Amino acid sequence: MKIEIFGTGCPKCQAVERNVHRALKELGLEDRAQVLDVRDPKEMAARGVIFTPALFIDGKKVSEGKVPSVGEIMKLIGERQK
């Protein structure tokens, strides 16, 4: 599983990263997921990111412009695994 966090390194972006790692730990998927921090504005534009932070799971944008909770991220990961 590939999880990408698009942002500028701001506090909200860091909170998303923390929540992603907590969700992966809760689900026991820490070793099976690759988490990437994407800060390149050109890549953001190419992928249609308008507001940060944005969260992509396996190439699909699942959240943008907010900090999803650990529970929300767990649900999003679960939906992508089906």
C-alpha positions in Angstrom: 0.0 0.0 0.0 1.3 3.4 -0.9 0.1 6.4 1.1 1.1 9.9 0.0 0.7 13.0 2.1 0.8 16.2 0.0 1.6 19.4 1.9 4.1 22.0 2.9 5.3 20.6 6.1 2.9 22.8 8.1 1.5 21.7 11.4 -1.7 20.3 9.8 0.4 18.3 7.3 2.5 16.9 10.2 -0.7 16.0 12.1 -1.9 14.0 9.0 1.4 12.2 8.9 1.1 11.4 12.7 -2.5 10.2 12.3 -1.5 8.0 9.3 1.2 6.3 11.3 -1.1 5.8 14.2 -3.8 4.3 12.0 -1.3 1.9 10.3 -0.1 0.8 13.7 -3.6 0.2 15.0 -4.3 -1.9 11.8 -1.0 -3.8 12.1 0.0 -2.5 8.6 3.1 -0.6 9.5 5.4 -2.9 7.6 3.1 -3.2 4.6 2.6 0.4 3.8 4.9 3.0 2.2 4.3 6.5 3.5 5.6 9.4 1.4 5.8 13.1 2.2 5.2 15.0 -1.1 6.1 18.7 -1.0 6.7 19.4 -4.7 4.2 22.1 -6.0 4.5 20.7 -9.5 3.6 17.2 -8.4 0.7 18.7 -6.4 -0.6 20.5 -9.4 -0.2 17.5 -11.6 -2.3 15.4 -9.2 -5.0 17.9 -8.8 -4.2 19.0 -5.2 -5.7 22.4 -4.5 -5.8 22.5 -0.7 -3.3 21.0 1.7 -2.9 18.7 3.4 -4.1 16.1 0.9 -4.0 12.4 1.4 -3.7 9.8 -1.3 -4.0 6.0 -0.8 -2.8 3.8 -3.7 -3.0 6.8 -6.1 -6.5 7.9 -5.2 -7.2 11.2 -3.4 -9.2 10.4 -0.3 -8.9 13.6 1.7 -8.0 17.2 1.0 -7.8 20.4 3.0 -8.4 18.9 6.4 -6.8 16.7 9.0 -8.6 13.3 9.1 -8.7 11.6 12.5 -7.0 8.3 13.1 -10.4 6.6 12.9 -11.2 8.2 9.6 -7.9 7.2 8.2 -8.4 3.6 9.4 -11.8 3.6 7.6 -10.2 5.0 4.4 -7.5 2.3 4.5 -10.0 -0.4 5.1 -12.1 0.8 2.1 -9.0 0.7 -0.1 -8.2 -2.9 0.9 -11.5 -4.3 -0.2 
